[in-house]
Amino acid sequence: MSNTFLGMPSLPVFGSGNLNATEPFPKAARRELANTQLRANLGHATATIRDKRLKVVAELPDWEDMRDSGSAIKDATMANLPALLEQFEANFTVRGGVIHWARDAQEANEIVTALIQATGESEVVKVKSMATQEIGLNEYLQEQGIAAYETDLAELIVQLDHDKPSHILVPAIHKNRSQIREIFLREMVDVDPGLSDDPARLAEAARKHLRKKFLSAKVAVSGANFGLAETGTLTVVESEGNGRMCLTLPETLITVMGIEKLLPSFTDLEVFMQLLPRSSTGERMNPYTSLWTGVTPGDGPQNVHLVMLDNGRTAALADKMGRTALNCIRCSACMNVCPVYERTGGHAYGSTYPGPIGAILSPLMTGITSEENNSLPYASSLCGACYDACPVKINIPEVLVHLRGEDVDSTRGKVKVPTQMDLMMKGAQWAFSSGSHLNLLEKGLPLGKLVAGRNKVIKKLPGIAAGWTQSRDIPAPPSQSFRQWWAKEHKPGSAVGPGTTTEGEQA
C-alpha cells in the first residue's frame, strides 16, 4: 500500500487541464446561438433523449425512492472518502493491480505516458472517458509521439473532425448524419467513396476503420464509471461493445478515475445500475457492463494500472454547499432538460463538463476566480429542471446561487472604485429605507413616460441596466404610483370602502 496522504489538504489544490474556460460564457454563448444548424441538431437530439428517459422512468413506481437511495449513498461516500480510498487501494493492489495517485492533470498525464512508454508501444486504443478529456491526455500523448485512438463512435467522430465533445454522453450531439458522412469521407483513408448518410452504413464504416486497431493494440486507456471499495473492482458501462474490446484484448490496461467515483459495496452498485441507464440513454439496462478486479491470470490484460485523479476534487469537497456536485454519475440528464444548454451547446461552456453540472463542477474544481469560470454559474435560468432530472438529486440551482454569491464575495475589497452595481444597490438602500424617500422618487414617474415615447416601451437602458433591454422591452411606467393613487382616493374625511378603517382608527 502507498503512503499517499488522503486527508484534506491545508490549502485546496485546484484543478487544471481542460477545466478552464478561455472566454466568458456570455461571449461564447452569443457566438454559438448564431449557429442555426447547431440549434436544430441539439433541439432534435435532446428532445429524443428526454422522451426516451421519461418513458422508462415512468415504468418504475419506486423511481423517487431510488433517487433518494442514490443520493444517500453518494453523500455517505463523500463523507467517508479518505477511508474508502484506502480500502479500495488495499483491495485493488492485493489482486494484482497497481495504483498511482495524481494531484493534477500534469501528474496524471506524466504517469500514463510513462506507463505506455514502458511497454515500448506508440499507439493506444481508448474507451470513452471524461477524466482523460479533463486532463487533456490525447493532446499530451501526441506531444510525446504516442497516438491515441478513440473507439467510441461519437468520440471517433469528434476526433476525426479535430473538434471537441459538446455533451457528456453524446460527444457529437452537435453534428447530424450528413455532417458525419462528410467527416468520414474526408478523414478515413479506407472508407467507401460511395458511403451514404444512413446511420447503419456510418456505423459499419466506423467498425471497419477500428477493427484492425482493436486486434493489434497492446495498450488500452479507459475511464471508470464506478470503483467498488469493498472488492477493488472497476466498472465501465457502454452501449457499443468497443469498451469490452479495449478492456479485454490488450496486454496493458491503464484506467484514469476521479477519486469521487467510489461506491462502498456491490450492493450499492445495484442502485446505480438502474439509475444510470434510464437517466442517460433512456434504456432499462446498459448493453455492455464490464467489471474487472485486478489481474486474472491468463484472462484479459495482465498489466493493470489505475491512476486515481484529484485535480480539484478535494477543493470541491472542501466546499460544504458545493460538494454535492461530486455526487454526479455523468448521466447528462441535466443537460438534456436545460433550456440554456439546448440553445448554446456544450462548447460555449469552455470546460470538459458542459451544461448545468458543468456550470457548478468546473468552478468548484478550479476555484471561482479561475480565468473565465466565474461566469459559468450565471449560465442558467434557475428553472430547476436539472434538479428534477438528476438521478442523485444534486440541487444544482441551489449550488449555482451559492457560487454566484462566492463570485460576488471574491471581488469585495479588490475594487476601490464603486461599480455600477454597487451604486445601484446603494441607491436602492436609500430609496427603501424611508417612505418619504420612495415617495420622492415616485414623483419622477412621468419622466419615464417621456423616455418611452409614442410606443410606450423603453427599448434601451444605459450602463449595467442595458443587459435587461438586450432581449426585452420595458413597458412605460404608469402616470402615478399606487401610493400616489391611494393618497388621492383616500384623503382625510373622504368615504372609504367596506372593511377599511379611517385614518387614526385601529383595525
C-alpha positions in Angstrom: 0.0 0.0 0.0 1.3 3.5 -0.8 1.8 6.2 1.8 -0.3 8.7 -0.1 -1.9 11.3 2.1 -5.7 11.0 1.7 -6.8 13.6 4.2 -8.0 17.2 3.4 -5.0 19.4 2.4 -4.5 22.6 4.3 -4.9 24.6 1.1 -7.1 23.4 -1.8 -5.3 22.0 -4.8 -7.3 23.4 -7.7 -7.7 21.5 -11.0 -6.0 22.2 -14.3 -6.2 20.9 -17.9 -9.4 21.3 -19.8 -11.5 22.6 -16.9 -10.9 26.3 -17.6 -12.9 28.3 -20.0 -11.0 30.6 -22.2 -13.7 33.2 -22.6 -16.7 34.3 -20.6 -19.8 32.2 -21.2 -22.0 35.1 -22.4 -19.5 35.9 -25.2 -19.2 32.2 -26.2 -22.9 31.6 -26.0 -23.7 34.6 -28.2 -21.5 33.1 -30.9 -23.0 29.6 -30.6 -26.5 31.0 -30.7 -25.9 32.3 -34.2 -25.3 28.7 -35.5 -28.7 27.7 -36.7 -27.6 24.2 -37.7 -26.2 23.6 -34.2 -29.5 24.7 -32.6 -31.5 22.4 -34.9 -29.2 19.4 -34.2 -29.4 20.0 -30.4 -33.1 20.6 -30.3 -33.8 17.3 -32.1 -31.3 15.2 -30.1 -32.2 16.4 -26.7 -35.9 16.1 -27.3 -35.4 12.5 -28.4 -33.4 11.6 -25.3 -35.8 13.4 -23.0 -38.8 11.4 -24.4 -37.0 8.1 -24.0 -36.0 8.8 -20.5 -39.5 9.9 -19.4 -40.9 6.6 -20.7 -38.5 4.2 -18.9 -38.5 6.2 -15.7 -42.3 6.1 -15.6 -42.2 2.3 -15.6 -40.7 2.3 -12.1 -43.1 3.0 -9.2 -40.2 3.5 -6.8 -38.1 5.8 -9.0 -38.1 8.6 -6.4 -37.1 6.2 -3.7 -34.3 5.0 -5.9 -33.1 8.6 -6.4 -33.2 9.1 -2.6 -31.1 6.0 -2.2 -28.6 7.1 -4.8 -28.2 10.5 -3.2 -27.8 9.0 0.3 -25.1 6.5 -1.0 -23.1 9.3 -2.6 -23.4 11.6 0.3 -22.1 8.8 2.6 -19.3 8.1 0.2 -18.1 11.7 0.2 -18.3 11.9 4.0 -16.1 8.9 4.3 -14.0 9.3 1.2 -10.5 9.0 2.8 -11.2 5.7 4.4 -12.9 4.3 1.3 -9.9 5.3 -0.8 -7.6 3.4 1.5 -9.9 0.3 1.4 -10.2 0.4 -2.4 -6.4 0.7 -2.8 -5.8 -2.3 -0.5 -8.3 -4.5 -2.3 -7.1 -3.4 -5.8 -3.4 -4.0 -5.2 -3.8 -7.3 -3.4 -5.4 -8.6 -6.6 -2.5 -7.6 -8.8 -3.4 -4.1 -9.8 -1.1 -1.1 -9.4 -2.5 2.3 -8.2 -0.9 5.7 -9.0 -2.0 8.9 -7.3 -2.2 12.1 -9.3 -2.7 15.5 -7.8 -3.4 17.3 -11.0 -3.7 16.9 -14.8 0.1 17.3 -15.4 0.9 14.5 -12.9 -1.8 12.2 -14.4 -0.5 12.8 -18.0 3.0 12.1 -17.0 2.1 8.9 -15.2 0.1 7.5 -18.1 2.8 8.4 -20.6 5.5 6.7 -18.6 3.4 3.6 -18.3 2.8 3.5 -22.1 6.5 4.2 -22.9 7.5 1.3 -20.6 5.7 -1.1 -22.9 7.5 0.1 -26.0 4.3 0.9 -27.8 3.5 4.1 -29.6 -0.3 3.5 -30.1 -3.2 3.1 -27.7 -6.9 2.5 -28.0 -9.2 4.4 -25.8 -12.6 3.8 -24.1 -14.7 6.9 -23.8 -13.5 8.8 -20.7 -14.4 12.2 -19.3 -11.4 12.0 -17.0 -8.9 11.7 -19.8 -10.6 14.6 -21.7 -10.5 16.6 -18.5 -6.7 16.2 -18.2 -6.1 16.6 -22.0 -4.5 13.2 -22.3 -4.8 12.8 -26.0 -3.1 16.0 -26.8 -0.3 15.3 -24.2 0.3 11.8 -25.7 0.5 13.3 -29.2 3.2 15.7 -28.0 5.1 12.6 -26.7 4.8 10.8 -30.0 2.0 8.4 -28.9 -1.2 8.1 -31.0 -4.4 7.7 -29.0 -7.4 6.3 -31.0 -10.9 6.9 -29.7 -13.1 3.9 -30.2 -16.5 5.2 -29.1 -18.4 6.1 -32.3 -19.2 9.7 -31.2 -15.8 10.3 -29.7 -14.3 9.0 -33.0 -16.4 11.5 -35.0 -15.2 14.4 -32.8 -11.6 13.2 -33.0 -11.6 12.8 -36.8 -13.1 16.3 -37.2 -10.4 17.8 -34.9 -13.3 19.1 -32.7 -14.1 18.9 -29.0 -17.0 17.0 -27.4 -20.1 19.1 -26.6 -22.1 16.6 -24.5 -21.1 14.2 -21.6 -23.0 11.2 -23.0 -23.2 12.0 -26.8 -20.0 14.0 -27.6 -21.0 14.5 -31.2 -24.6 15.6 -30.5 -24.0 18.9 -32.3 -23.4 17.1 -35.6 -26.1 15.5 -37.9 -25.6 12.4 -40.1 -24.8 14.4 -43.2 -22.0 16.2 -41.4 -20.7 12.9 -40.1 -20.7 11.4 -43.6 -18.6 14.3 -44.8 -16.1 13.8 -41.9 -15.7 10.1 -42.7 -15.2 10.7 -46.4 -12.6 13.4 -45.6 -10.7 11.7 -42.8 -11.0 7.9 -43.2 -8.5 6.7 -45.8 -10.1 3.3 -46.2 -13.7 4.4 -46.4 -16.0 3.6 -49.3 -16.3 6.7 -51.6 -20.0 5.9 -52.1 -20.7 6.0 -48.3 -24.3 7.2 -47.6 -25.5 9.0 -44.5 -27.6 6.1 -43.4 -26.8 5.6 -39.7 -26.2 1.8 -40.2 -23.8 2.4 -43.0 -21.9 5.1 -41.0 -21.6 2.7 -38.0 -20.4 -0.1 -40.3 -17.7 2.3 -41.7 -16.6 3.1 -38.2 -16.4 -0.6 -37.2 -14.2 -1.4 -40.3 -12.0 1.5 -39.5 -11.5 0.5 -35.9 -11.3 -3.3 -36.2 -7.6 -3.6 -37.0 -6.9 -1.2 -34.1 -8.7 -3.5 -31.7 -6.9 -6.6 -32.9 -3.4 -5.1 -32.9 -3.4 -2.8 -29.9 -1.2 -3.8 -27.0 -2.2 -0.9 -24.7 -5.7 0.5 -23.8 -6.7 3.5 -21.8 -10.1 3.8 -20.1 -12.1 5.7 -17.6 -14.4 4.1 -15.0 -18.0 4.7 -14.1 -17.6 3.3 -10.6 -15.0 1.8 -8.3 -16.1 -0.6 -5.5 -14.2 -0.1 -2.3 -15.4 -3.5 -0.9 -13.6 -5.5 -3.6 -11.3 -3.2 -5.5 -13.5 -3.6 -8.6 -13.7 -1.2 -11.5 -16.8 -0.8 -13.7 -17.4 0.6 -17.2 -20.8 0.8 -18.8 -21.2 1.4 -22.6 -23.6 0.8 -25.5 -21.4 -0.3 -28.4 -19.1 -3.0 -27.3 -15.9 -1.0 -28.1 -15.3 -0.7 -24.4 -15.4 -4.5 -24.0 -12.8 -4.9 -26.8 -10.5 -2.4 -25.2 -10.8 -3.8 -21.7 -10.2 -7.5 -22.7 -7.8 -7.7 -25.7 -4.8 -5.6 -24.9 -1.9 -6.7 -22.7 -1.8 -3.5 -20.7 -4.8 -1.6 -19.4 -4.5 1.9 -17.9 -7.5 3.4 -16.2 -7.9 7.0 -15.1 -10.6 7.6 -12.5 -11.6 10.6 -10.4 -11.4 9.8 -6.6 -15.1 10.6 -6.3 -16.2 7.7 -8.4 -16.1 5.2 -5.5 -19.1 3.3 -4.1 -18.7 1.4 -0.8 -20.1 -2.0 -2.0 -21.6 -4.2 -4.7 -25.0 -3.7 -3.1 -24.7 0.0 -3.8 -23.9 -0.7 -7.4 -27.3 -2.3 -7.8 -29.0 1.1 -7.3 -26.8 2.9 -9.8 -27.2 0.2 -12.5 -30.9 1.2 -12.6 -30.4 4.9 -12.2 -27.7 5.5 -14.8 -29.0 3.8 -18.0 -32.5 5.2 -17.5 -31.2 8.7 -16.9 -28.6 8.7 -19.6 -29.7 6.8 -22.7 -33.3 6.1 -21.8 -32.6 2.4 -21.6 -33.6 -0.1 -19.0 -30.1 -1.5 -18.7 -26.7 -0.9 -20.2 -26.0 -3.1 -23.3 -22.4 -3.7 -22.0 -21.4 -3.7 -18.4 -17.7 -4.6 -17.7 -16.3 -5.3 -14.3 -12.7 -6.2 -13.5 -10.9 -6.8 -10.3 -7.1 -6.6 -10.6 -5.4 -9.3 -12.8 -6.8 -12.7 -13.7 -4.0 -15.0 -14.8 -4.5 -16.0 -18.5 -7.6 -13.9 -18.9 -7.6 -10.3 -20.1 -4.9 -7.6 -19.5 -2.0 -8.9 -17.3 -0.6 -5.4 -16.7 -3.3 -3.4 -14.9 -2.9 0.1 -13.7 -5.2 2.7 -12.2 -4.5 6.4 -11.9 -6.5 8.0 -9.1 -7.1 11.6 -10.0 -7.7 14.5 -7.7 -7.3 17.6 -10.0 -9.5 19.9 -7.9 -11.9 17.3 -6.4 -10.6 17.8 -2.8 -11.2 21.6 -3.4 -14.8 20.8 -4.3 -15.1 18.5 -1.4 -14.0 21.3 0.9 -17.0 23.4 -0.1 -19.8 22.4 2.2 -22.5 23.7 -0.1 -20.9 22.7 -3.4 -19.5 19.3 -2.6 -22.7 17.5 -3.7 -21.5 18.2 -7.3 -19.1 15.3 -6.8 -22.1 13.0 -6.5 -22.5 13.3 -10.3 -22.6 10.0 -12.1 -22.2 11.7 -15.6 -25.6 10.6 -16.9 -26.1 14.0 -18.6 -29.8 14.1 -17.7 -29.5 17.7 -16.5 -28.1 18.8 -19.9 -31.0 17.2 -21.9 -33.6 19.3 -20.0 -31.7 22.5 -19.7 -33.1 25.3 -21.9 -29.7 27.1 -21.9 -27.7 24.1 -23.0 -30.2 23.2 -25.7 -29.7 26.5 -27.3 -25.9 27.1 -26.9 -24.5 23.6 -26.9 -21.5 22.4 -24.9 -18.7 24.4 -26.5 -20.0 27.6 -25.0 -19.1 26.4 -21.5 -15.4 26.0 -22.4 -14.8 23.2 -19.9 -14.8 19.4 -20.5 -18.0 19.4 -18.3 -20.8 21.4 -20.0 -24.4 22.1 -19.1 -25.8 22.6 -15.6 -23.5 20.2 -13.9 -20.5 21.8 -15.6 -21.7 25.2 -14.5 -21.1 24.2 -10.9 -18.5 21.4 -11.2 -15.9 23.3 -13.2 -15.8 26.5 -10.9 -15.7 24.3 -7.8 -12.7 22.3 -9.2 -10.8 25.3 -10.5 -11.9 27.9 -7.9 -14.5 30.6 -8.7 -11.7 33.1 -9.5 -10.0 31.0 -12.2 -9.9 32.6 -15.6 -13.4 32.9 -17.1 -15.0 30.2 -15.0 -16.7 32.8 -12.7 -19.2 33.4 -15.5 -20.4 29.7 -15.6 -22.7 29.9 -12.5 -24.7 32.5 -14.3 -25.3 30.2 -17.3 -28.7 29.2 -16.0 -32.3 30.4 -15.8 -32.6 28.6 -12.4 -35.7 26.9 -13.7 -35.0 23.8 -11.6 -35.5 21.2 -14.4 -31.9 19.9 -13.9 -32.7 19.2 -10.2 -35.9 17.3 -11.1 -34.0 15.2 -13.7 -30.9 14.4 -11.6 -30.9 10.7 -10.6 -28.9 11.5 -7.4 -30.8 14.7 -6.6 -28.0 17.2 -6.9 -29.7 20.6 -6.1 -27.9 22.4 -9.0 -29.9 25.6 -8.8 -29.0 25.9 -5.1 -25.3 25.4 -5.8 -25.5 27.9 -8.7 -26.8 30.6 -6.4 -24.2 29.7 -3.8 -21.4 30.1 -6.4 -22.8 33.4 -7.6 -22.5 34.6 -4.1 -18.9 33.3 -3.9 -18.1 35.1 -7.1 -19.5 38.4 -5.7 -17.7 37.9 -2.4 -14.4 37.2 -4.2 -14.4 40.8 -5.6 -15.2 42.5 -2.4 -12.3 44.7 -1.2 -10.5 44.4 -4.5 -12.3 47.1 -6.4 -11.5 50.6 -5.0 -13.9 52.5 -7.3 -17.5 51.6 -6.7 -19.1 49.6 -9.6 -22.4 50.4 -11.2 -23.9 47.6 -9.3 -22.6 49.0 -6.0 -24.1 52.4 -6.8 -27.5 50.8 -7.8 -27.6 48.8 -4.6 -26.7 51.9 -2.5 -29.5 53.8 -4.3 -32.0 51.0 -3.6 -31.0 51.0 0.0 -31.6 54.7 0.3 -35.0 54.5 -1.6 -36.4 51.7 0.5 -35.1 52.9 3.8 -37.8 55.6 4.1 -41.3 56.1 2.8 -40.5 59.8 2.1 -37.5 58.8 0.1 -39.6 56.4 -2.0 -42.4 59.0 -2.4 -39.8 61.5 -3.7 -38.6 59.0 -6.4 -42.2 58.2 -7.4 -42.8 61.8 -8.4 -40.4 61.2 -11.2 -42.6 58.5 -12.9 -44.0 60.9 -15.6 -40.4 61.3 -16.8 -40.4 57.5 -17.6 -43.3 58.0 -19.9 -41.4 60.7 -21.8 -38.4 58.3 -22.2 -40.8 55.6 -23.5 -42.1 57.8 -26.4 -45.1 57.1 -28.5 -44.7 53.3 -28.5 -45.0 53.4 -24.7 -42.0 51.0 -24.2 -38.4 51.6 -23.2 -36.1 49.8 -25.6 -32.7 50.7 -24.2 -31.4 51.5 -20.8 -27.9 52.8 -20.1 -24.9 51.2 -18.3 -25.4 47.9 -16.5 -29.2 48.0 -16.9 -28.6 47.6 -20.7 -28.3 43.9 -20.1 -32.0 43.8 -19.3 -33.1 45.5 -22.5 -30.9 43.5 -24.8 -33.6 40.9 -25.2 -36.8 42.6 -23.9 -38.6 45.9 -23.8 -39.8 47.6 -20.6 -43.4 48.9 -20.6 -43.7 52.7 -19.9 -44.2 53.3 -16.2 -47.7 54.4 -15.0 -48.5 58.1 -14.6 -48.7 57.7 -10.8 -47.7 55.1 -8.3 -50.1 53.1 -6.1 -49.2 55.2 -3.1 -50.0 58.4 -5.0 -53.3 57.0 -6.2 -54.2 55.9 -2.7 -53.4 59.3 -1.3 -55.7 60.9 -3.8 -58.6 58.5 -3.3 -58.4 58.3 0.5 -57.9 61.9 1.6 -58.8 62.6 5.3 -62.5 62.8 5.7 -63.3 61.1 2.4 -65.6 58.0 2.1 -63.8 54.6 2.5 -64.8 51.2 1.2 -66.3 48.4 3.3 -63.8 46.6 5.6 -61.4 49.6 5.7 -60.7 52.0 8.5 -60.4 55.7 8.6 -57.2 57.4 9.4 -56.4 57.1 13.1 -58.7 54.1 13.7 -57.4 50.8 14.9 -58.3 47.7 12.9 
